[in-house]
Amino acid sequence: MAPQKVEQNTPETAVLTARIEDLKHFITMIGRDSRFAAGLWAGLVKGLAIGIFVSFLLVGLKLLV
């Protein structure tokens, strides 16, 4: 039976691994923020469009009556 390979982390590899994990975390956070901002913007535009449509509808009905 072959001896088990022991993997040791030197301080340099530990720093590199931590930096990579930190970058992955920040990329994930940026994606979440971007998705939230896109949804917020879409909701704002949709609400504005509905408000303008309802306003035009009410003004049109008032002009007809």
Secondary structure as GFF3:
##gff-version 3
##sequence-region A 1 65
A	DSSP	alpha_helix	11	64	.	.	.	ID=ss1
###
